[in-house]
């Protein structure tokens, strides 16, 4: 390919997406694009902007963060979104998790970070969409910031929080792969569907390769399968 090196792909989402990204990388290899998964442990618009500019050719990130990058002038191009297992479209939602028999709105809410759509902002959006504000962050006594969805689940399990907003795909992955982490916990509610976290092409990817990489992504046999998306699908998250 034009960059003269392996395609660099990265996820800024939960640990469940790393396995999927490695499979996508193998698929890109088969389609003639050498691919390597770049591990990223940084968050924040400025840090991710620098990352997207210099180190990553294909980025899988939160829709809100992606929209913030575009608004900040970073030339990331949204091209695709995942259709998660069990879904018929490129959507996802948050689940509200609590200890069995102890769901109490208005007490301690665990969120991964304030800049997360599925862990925080989706609750605000959901209250407006459903006219139901019982899970709205402004109505809780305390917000416990955990740093990661899996840590929000752990905070509820060990009673540091009473409820948590968790990306539904991460919750499903935990239930399937680490059932001990979710033992005694139940889903008591969910938010409305929103566009699933997008795949974007970074500024470092040469123009001659962009169409080929995009086509290769659409050829990936999931789950998750990948379908066309654009930044317009995510601009509402900035409101």
Secondary structure as the mmCIF struct_conf table of DSSP 4:
data_model
#
loop_
_struct_conf.conf_type_id
_struct_conf.id
_struct_conf.beg_label_comp_id
_struct_conf.beg_label_asym_id
_struct_conf.beg_label_seq_id
_struct_conf.end_label_comp_id
_struct_conf.end_label_asym_id
_struct_conf.end_label_seq_id
TURN_TY1_P TURN_TY1_P1 UNK A 2 UNK A 3
BEND BEND1 UNK A 4 UNK A 5
HELX_LH_PP_P HELX_LH_PP_P1 UNK A 6 UNK A 6
STRN STRN1 UNK A 7 UNK A 11
BEND BEND2 UNK A 13 UNK A 13
TURN_TY1_P TURN_TY1_P2 UNK A 15 UNK A 15
HELX_RH_AL_P HELX_RH_AL_P1 UNK A 16 UNK A 30
TURN_TY1_P TURN_TY1_P3 UNK A 31 UNK A 32
STRN STRN2 UNK A 35 UNK A 37
HELX_LH_PP_P HELX_LH_PP_P2 UNK A 38 UNK A 39
BEND BEND3 UNK A 44 UNK A 44
HELX_RH_AL_P HELX_RH_AL_P2 UNK A 45 UNK A 54
TURN_TY1_P TURN_TY1_P4 UNK A 55 UNK A 55
BEND BEND4 UNK A 57 UNK A 57
STRN STRN3 UNK A 58 UNK A 60
HELX_RH_AL_P HELX_RH_AL_P3 UNK A 63 UNK A 71
TURN_TY1_P TURN_TY1_P5 UNK A 72 UNK A 73
STRN STRN4 UNK A 77 UNK A 83
TURN_TY1_P TURN_TY1_P6 UNK A 85 UNK A 86
BEND BEND5 UNK A 88 UNK A 90
STRN STRN5 UNK A 91 UNK A 92
STRN STRN6 UNK A 94 UNK A 99
TURN_TY1_P TURN_TY1_P7 UNK A 100 UNK A 101
TURN_TY1_P TURN_TY1_P8 UNK A 105 UNK A 106
BEND BEND6 UNK A 107 UNK A 107
STRN STRN7 UNK A 108 UNK A 111
BEND BEND7 UNK A 112 UNK A 112
TURN_TY1_P TURN_TY1_P9 UNK A 114 UNK A 115
HELX_RH_PI_P HELX_RH_PI_P1 UNK A 117 UNK A 121
HELX_RH_AL_P HELX_RH_AL_P4 UNK A 122 UNK A 130
TURN_TY1_P TURN_TY1_P10 UNK A 131 UNK A 131
TURN_TY1_P TURN_TY1_P11 UNK A 134 UNK A 135
HELX_RH_3T_P HELX_RH_3T_P1 UNK A 137 UNK A 139
BEND BEND8 UNK A 140 UNK A 141
STRN STRN8 UNK A 142 UNK A 145
BEND BEND9 UNK A 147 UNK A 148
HELX_RH_AL_P HELX_RH_AL_P5 UNK A 149 UNK A 157
TURN_TY1_P TURN_TY1_P12 UNK A 158 UNK A 159
BEND BEND10 UNK A 160 UNK A 160
BEND BEND11 UNK A 162 UNK A 162
STRN STRN9 UNK A 163 UNK A 167
HELX_RH_AL_P HELX_RH_AL_P6 UNK A 168 UNK A 177
HELX_RH_3T_P HELX_RH_3T_P2 UNK A 179 UNK A 181
BEND BEND12 UNK A 182 UNK A 182
TURN_TY1_P TURN_TY1_P13 UNK A 183 UNK A 184
STRN STRN10 UNK A 185 UNK A 190
HELX_LH_PP_P HELX_LH_PP_P3 UNK A 191 UNK A 193
STRN STRN11 UNK A 194 UNK A 195
HELX_LH_PP_P HELX_LH_PP_P4 UNK A 196 UNK A 197
STRN STRN12 UNK A 198 UNK A 201
TURN_TY1_P TURN_TY1_P14 UNK A 203 UNK A 204
BEND BEND13 UNK A 205 UNK A 205
HELX_RH_AL_P HELX_RH_AL_P7 UNK A 207 UNK A 218
TURN_TY1_P TURN_TY1_P15 UNK A 219 UNK A 219
BEND BEND14 UNK A 222 UNK A 224
STRN STRN13 UNK A 225 UNK A 228
HELX_RH_3T_P HELX_RH_3T_P3 UNK A 231 UNK A 233
TURN_TY1_P TURN_TY1_P16 UNK A 234 UNK A 234
HELX_RH_3T_P HELX_RH_3T_P4 UNK A 235 UNK A 238
#
